[in-house]
């Protein structure tokens, strides 16, 4: 199945687009992404869609440094729960070990490898989005985020020995030099950052020893496993694809990097069908959205991919025993 990443990977995207006089909404939709999903940072989306979006954003904005600019807007907290664990590791080496081992908890396409030799520590960034597509901006974003994390561990005065990219330099590398310093290298054999190995033994400036016992308990629950079920993956993709009007078993299969028969077979092994998962996902979304008085029933019908509000109302009545408007009124009365 194709790797997924959390919407948190795009934190700061809307603000960056607007600062460059670019409308982010059509760009996201053309990449198959739901702009409203940015409010749900823990929601999973295909990593390839993020790569497509960032490359399209370069064309729309005219800024070849888009990925680096986005990295400048990222916060440590954008790693989600992983940030809590990494922050409390006592030294830089242990913080990086946790980061490299558990990157999959926020981006399945990204892998960071650390090696030490001759007094140097090399952090290599590798990205595999599951299909042949341009990933220059995604790589620059990943390296930029790693650079910001290292500065958090080591302090604002820290500087890398080298920052490397395998692709050619942009026509204007001013943003790269401003963020990374004069040590940025293009057309290199790998993407990543080289630091003094002595930095690894330095204390993590963000760490609070009193909190580490609690973060270790969280860490234990993240041991790599194959526990991610096909049902959960399909549910995530259905929720993503419904608002685009392209929610079909064929589209879900393409997003997972398998064929339609494989999706049907894997769901059957879990006692489900595509239709039952689709219906259960709609029920969950409908209950959540109808409870929100700011959303019209027409908007909800569109998001849930019903051809008309009347079709949505009939479906809702069959699942909840009353019309959506009556259900909303009853919920409002209960809340009052």
C-alpha positions as CSV (number, residue, x, y, z in Angstrom):
1,X,0.0,0.0,0.0
2,X,1.2,3.5,-0.8
3,X,2.6,5.4,2.3
4,X,0.5,8.0,4.0
5,X,1.4,11.2,5.9
6,X,-0.5,13.3,8.4
7,X,-2.1,16.6,7.3
8,X,0.2,18.1,9.9
9,X,2.9,17.8,7.2
10,X,1.2,20.8,5.6
11,X,1.1,23.0,8.6
12,X,1.6,26.6,7.6
13,X,0.7,25.9,3.9
14,X,-2.4,28.1,3.8
15,X,-0.5,31.0,5.4
16,X,2.5,30.7,3.1
17,X,0.3,30.6,0.0
18,X,-1.5,33.7,1.0
19,X,1.7,35.5,1.8
20,X,2.7,34.7,-1.8
21,X,-0.7,35.9,-3.3
22,X,-1.6,32.3,-4.2
23,X,-5.1,30.8,-3.7
24,X,-4.4,27.5,-1.9
25,X,-7.9,26.0,-2.3
26,X,-7.8,25.1,-6.0
27,X,-4.3,23.8,-5.7
28,X,-5.3,21.4,-2.9
29,X,-8.4,20.2,-4.7
30,X,-6.4,19.6,-7.9
31,X,-4.1,17.4,-5.8
32,X,-7.0,15.5,-4.4
33,X,-6.9,17.1,-1.0
34,X,-9.6,18.6,1.1
35,X,-8.7,22.1,2.3
36,X,-10.9,21.7,5.4
37,X,-8.7,18.7,6.4
38,X,-5.9,21.0,7.4
39,X,-7.9,21.6,10.6
40,X,-7.6,17.9,11.4
41,X,-3.8,17.5,11.6
42,X,-3.9,13.9,12.7
43,X,-5.8,12.8,9.6
44,X,-3.8,10.6,7.2
45,X,-3.5,11.4,3.5
46,X,-1.4,9.9,0.6
47,X,2.1,11.2,0.8
48,X,2.2,11.4,-3.0
49,X,-0.6,13.9,-2.9
50,X,1.5,16.2,-0.7
51,X,4.4,15.9,-3.1
52,X,2.1,16.8,-6.0
53,X,0.7,19.8,-4.1
54,X,4.1,21.2,-3.2
55,X,5.4,21.0,-6.8
56,X,2.2,22.6,-8.1
57,X,2.6,25.3,-5.5
58,X,6.1,26.2,-7.0
59,X,4.5,26.7,-10.4
60,X,1.6,28.7,-9.0
61,X,3.8,31.0,-6.8
62,X,6.9,31.2,-9.0
63,X,9.0,30.4,-5.9
64,X,11.4,27.5,-6.4
65,X,12.2,27.7,-2.6
66,X,8.6,26.9,-1.6
67,X,9.5,23.8,0.4
68,X,12.2,25.6,2.4
69,X,9.8,28.6,3.0
70,X,7.3,26.1,4.4
71,X,9.9,24.5,6.6
72,X,10.5,28.0,8.2
73,X,6.9,28.0,9.3
74,X,6.9,24.6,11.0
75,X,6.8,24.3,14.7
76,X,8.2,21.5,16.9
77,X,4.7,20.6,17.9
78,X,3.8,19.7,14.3
79,X,5.3,16.3,14.9
80,X,2.2,15.6,17.0
81,X,2.6,13.2,20.0
82,X,6.1,12.3,18.8
83,X,7.2,15.9,19.7
84,X,6.4,15.2,23.4
85,X,8.7,12.2,23.5
86,X,11.6,13.6,21.5
87,X,11.5,16.9,23.5
88,X,12.2,15.0,26.7
89,X,15.1,12.8,25.6
90,X,18.1,13.8,27.7
91,X,20.7,14.3,24.9
92,X,20.8,15.0,21.2
93,X,21.8,11.4,20.3
94,X,18.8,9.8,22.0
95,X,16.4,12.4,20.7
96,X,17.6,11.7,17.1
97,X,17.4,8.0,17.7
98,X,13.7,8.3,18.8
99,X,13.0,10.7,15.9
100,X,14.5,8.4,13.3
101,X,12.9,5.2,14.6
102,X,9.4,6.6,15.0
103,X,9.1,8.9,12.0
104,X,6.4,6.6,10.7
105,X,4.0,7.9,13.3
106,X,3.5,11.1,11.3
107,X,4.9,10.3,7.8
108,X,5.2,6.8,6.4
109,X,7.1,8.0,3.3
110,X,9.9,9.6,5.2
111,X,13.0,7.8,6.6
112,X,16.0,9.4,8.4
113,X,19.2,7.4,8.9
114,X,22.0,8.4,11.2
115,X,25.6,7.3,10.9
116,X,28.9,8.4,12.6
117,X,32.4,8.3,11.1
118,X,35.6,10.2,11.6
119,X,34.1,12.7,14.0
120,X,31.1,13.4,11.8
121,X,27.5,12.5,12.2
122,X,25.4,12.2,9.0
123,X,21.7,12.4,8.9
124,X,20.4,11.2,5.6
125,X,16.8,11.9,4.6
126,X,15.1,9.5,2.2
127,X,11.6,9.9,0.8
128,X,9.5,7.3,-1.0
129,X,5.9,8.3,-1.8
130,X,5.1,5.1,-3.5
131,X,5.1,6.3,-7.1
132,X,7.4,7.9,-9.6
133,X,6.9,11.6,-9.1
134,X,8.9,14.8,-8.4
135,X,9.7,15.2,-4.7
136,X,12.2,18.0,-4.7
137,X,10.0,20.3,-2.6
138,X,9.1,17.5,-0.2
139,X,12.8,16.6,0.3
140,X,13.6,20.3,1.0
141,X,10.7,20.5,3.4
142,X,11.9,17.4,5.3
143,X,15.6,18.6,5.5
144,X,14.4,22.1,6.5
145,X,12.3,20.6,9.3
146,X,15.2,18.4,10.5
147,X,17.4,21.5,10.6
148,X,14.9,23.3,12.8
149,X,14.6,20.4,15.1
150,X,18.4,20.3,15.5
151,X,18.4,24.0,16.4
152,X,15.8,23.2,19.0
153,X,18.0,20.5,20.5
154,X,21.3,22.5,20.4
155,X,20.2,26.1,20.6
156,X,19.9,28.9,18.2
157,X,23.6,29.4,17.9
158,X,24.2,25.9,16.5
159,X,25.3,25.6,12.9
160,X,25.6,22.5,10.7
161,X,28.8,21.5,8.9
162,X,26.9,20.8,5.7
163,X,23.3,20.7,4.4
164,X,23.0,18.6,1.3
165,X,20.5,18.2,-1.6
166,X,20.8,15.8,-4.5
167,X,19.1,18.1,-7.0
168,X,20.5,21.2,-8.8
169,X,20.5,24.6,-7.1
170,X,17.6,27.0,-7.8
171,X,18.2,30.1,-9.8
172,X,18.1,32.1,-6.5
173,X,19.3,30.2,-3.4
174,X,19.0,33.2,-1.0
175,X,16.3,31.5,1.1
176,X,18.4,28.3,1.4
177,X,21.5,30.3,2.5
178,X,19.4,32.3,5.0
179,X,18.0,29.2,6.6
180,X,21.0,26.9,6.4
181,X,24.0,29.3,6.1
182,X,26.8,29.1,3.5
183,X,27.2,25.4,3.9
184,X,24.3,24.4,1.7
185,X,25.4,22.0,-1.1
186,X,23.4,21.0,-4.2
187,X,24.0,18.2,-6.7
188,X,25.1,16.1,-3.7
189,X,25.0,12.3,-3.4
190,X,22.3,12.4,-0.7
191,X,19.8,14.7,1.0
192,X,20.5,15.4,4.6
193,X,22.6,17.2,7.2
194,X,26.2,16.7,8.4
195,X,27.0,17.8,12.0
196,X,29.9,17.5,14.4
197,X,29.6,14.1,16.1
198,X,30.4,15.8,19.4
199,X,27.0,17.5,19.1
200,X,25.3,14.2,19.7
201,X,26.5,14.0,23.3
202,X,25.3,17.5,24.2
203,X,22.2,17.8,26.4
204,X,18.9,18.4,24.8
205,X,18.1,22.0,25.7
206,X,14.3,21.3,25.7
207,X,14.4,18.3,28.0
208,X,12.7,18.1,31.4
209,X,13.9,15.0,33.2
210,X,10.8,14.9,35.4
211,X,8.6,14.3,32.4
212,X,10.7,11.5,30.8
213,X,9.0,8.7,32.7
214,X,5.7,9.7,31.2
215,X,6.9,10.1,27.7
216,X,8.6,6.6,27.8
217,X,5.1,5.1,28.5
218,X,3.9,6.8,25.3
219,X,6.9,5.6,23.4
220,X,6.2,1.9,24.4
221,X,2.8,2.1,22.6
222,X,4.5,3.0,19.3
223,X,6.6,-0.1,18.7
224,X,6.6,-0.7,15.0
225,X,3.9,-3.2,14.0
226,X,1.7,-4.3,11.1
227,X,-1.3,-3.4,13.2
228,X,-2.7,-0.8,10.8
229,X,-5.6,-2.6,9.3
230,X,-6.9,-2.4,5.7
231,X,-10.3,-1.3,7.2
232,X,-8.7,1.7,8.9
233,X,-6.8,2.7,5.8
234,X,-9.9,2.5,3.6
235,X,-11.9,4.5,6.1
236,X,-9.3,7.2,6.1
237,X,-9.2,7.4,2.4
238,X,-13.0,7.4,2.1
239,X,-13.1,10.4,4.5
240,X,-10.5,12.1,2.3
241,X,-12.1,11.3,-1.0
242,X,-15.8,11.8,-0.3
243,X,-15.7,15.7,-0.6
244,X,-13.9,15.4,-3.9
245,X,-16.6,13.4,-5.6
246,X,-14.1,10.7,-6.5
247,X,-14.7,8.2,-3.8
248,X,-14.8,4.8,-5.4
249,X,-13.1,1.5,-4.7
250,X,-10.9,2.1,-7.8
251,X,-9.7,5.4,-6.5
252,X,-9.1,4.0,-3.0
253,X,-7.2,1.1,-4.5
254,X,-5.0,3.5,-6.5
255,X,-4.3,5.5,-3.4
256,X,-3.2,2.3,-1.6
257,X,-1.1,1.2,-4.5
258,X,-3.0,-2.0,-5.1
259,X,-5.8,-3.2,-7.4
260,X,-9.5,-3.2,-6.7
261,X,-9.6,-7.0,-6.2
262,X,-6.9,-6.8,-3.5
263,X,-9.0,-4.2,-1.6
264,X,-12.1,-6.4,-1.8
265,X,-10.2,-9.4,-0.7
266,X,-8.4,-7.7,2.2
267,X,-11.7,-6.2,3.4
268,X,-13.4,-9.6,3.2
269,X,-10.7,-11.0,5.4
270,X,-11.8,-8.5,8.0
271,X,-15.5,-9.2,7.6
272,X,-16.2,-6.0,5.7
273,X,-17.0,-4.8,2.1
274,X,-16.3,-1.5,0.5
275,X,-20.0,-0.6,0.8
276,X,-20.1,-1.4,4.5
277,X,-17.0,0.7,5.3
278,X,-18.3,3.5,3.1
279,X,-21.7,3.5,4.9
280,X,-20.1,3.4,8.3
281,X,-17.8,6.3,7.5
282,X,-20.7,8.3,6.2
283,X,-22.7,7.6,9.3
284,X,-19.9,8.9,11.5
285,X,-19.3,12.0,9.4
286,X,-23.1,12.7,9.1
287,X,-23.6,12.6,12.9
288,X,-20.7,14.9,13.4
289,X,-21.6,17.4,10.7
290,X,-25.4,17.5,11.3
291,X,-24.6,18.4,14.9
292,X,-22.8,21.5,13.7
293,X,-25.4,24.2,13.2
294,X,-23.0,26.2,11.0
295,X,-23.2,23.7,8.2
296,X,-26.2,23.7,6.0
297,X,-27.8,20.4,5.0
298,X,-27.0,21.1,1.4
299,X,-23.3,21.5,2.3
300,X,-23.3,18.3,4.2
301,X,-25.0,16.4,1.3
302,X,-22.2,17.7,-1.0
303,X,-19.4,16.7,1.4
304,X,-20.9,13.2,1.8
305,X,-21.2,12.9,-2.0
306,X,-25.0,12.7,-2.3
307,X,-26.4,13.8,-5.6
308,X,-29.1,15.9,-4.0
309,X,-30.1,17.0,-0.4
310,X,-33.3,14.9,-0.7
311,X,-31.2,11.8,-1.3
312,X,-29.1,12.6,1.8
313,X,-32.3,13.2,3.9
314,X,-33.7,9.8,2.9
315,X,-30.4,8.1,3.7
316,X,-30.1,9.9,7.0
317,X,-33.7,9.0,8.0
318,X,-33.0,5.4,7.3
319,X,-29.9,5.4,9.5
320,X,-31.1,7.7,12.4
321,X,-34.8,7.2,12.4
322,X,-35.7,10.8,11.6
323,X,-34.8,13.6,9.2
324,X,-31.5,15.5,9.6
325,X,-33.3,18.7,10.4
326,X,-35.4,17.1,13.1
327,X,-32.3,15.3,14.5
328,X,-30.4,18.6,14.6
329,X,-33.3,20.3,16.4
330,X,-33.5,17.5,19.0
331,X,-29.8,17.7,19.6
332,X,-30.1,21.5,20.0
333,X,-32.9,21.0,22.5
334,X,-31.0,18.5,24.5
335,X,-28.0,20.8,24.6
336,X,-30.2,23.6,25.8
